[in-house]
Structure formats: structure tokens, C-alpha cells
Amino acid sequence: SNTGSGTGNGGNVTSPTTSTTAPTTPPVSSTYIGDAAAIATALGHAGVSESQVWELKCEFDWDDGRAVYEVEFESGRYEYEYEIDALSGTILQYEIDD
């Protein structure tokens, strides 16, 4: 009475593991807000949406022992640079150049 069920489920041995961390991710900690949240914070502060910007970059970095995201983008005729705390999501500093 076990017809058809359970077949083809043995392939998970060959599938790549998802537990390995990619080189681009910060050191092991699930407490960092993540690239997407850092970008959203910067865009929200600048009052622009992602569709209105170009040259969007987000890099995880250490600044004086503090984990930060550096977010850069351009919108209109302005260039924006943000440094965002990777733990709290607080904007530590920002620069707007025209």
C-alpha cells in the first residue's frame, strides 16, 4: 500500500549544502541587519526609492572595531554616502554631494 510515495527523495545527498557562508557575508552573526535593510534605511533617509537611484553599492566593513554597512548611490544630481551600524541599523554618518 506504499505505492509511489518516497521515491526520488534520496537525491539530497548530491545537492549543494546551503549552510556554507559565502565570502561576501560578514563574520558569523545573525544579529547584523543585512544589506537589504541597510540599503532601505539609506534610501528612506534620502527620500528616494531604489528605482530612482543608480550606482547603488553596499559594502560590509569594520570601522574602528564596529561593524558597519557603507551604502553609496546617486540620485538626481546628488551623490549619497551612508555609514550604517550593522547591528542597530542606525545611520552613523552620511554625506550628500552635488
Salt bridges, closest charged atoms under 4 A:
GLU72 OE1 - LYS57 NZ 3.75
ASP85 OD2 - ARG66 NE 3.41
ASP98 OD2 - ARG77 NH1 3.97
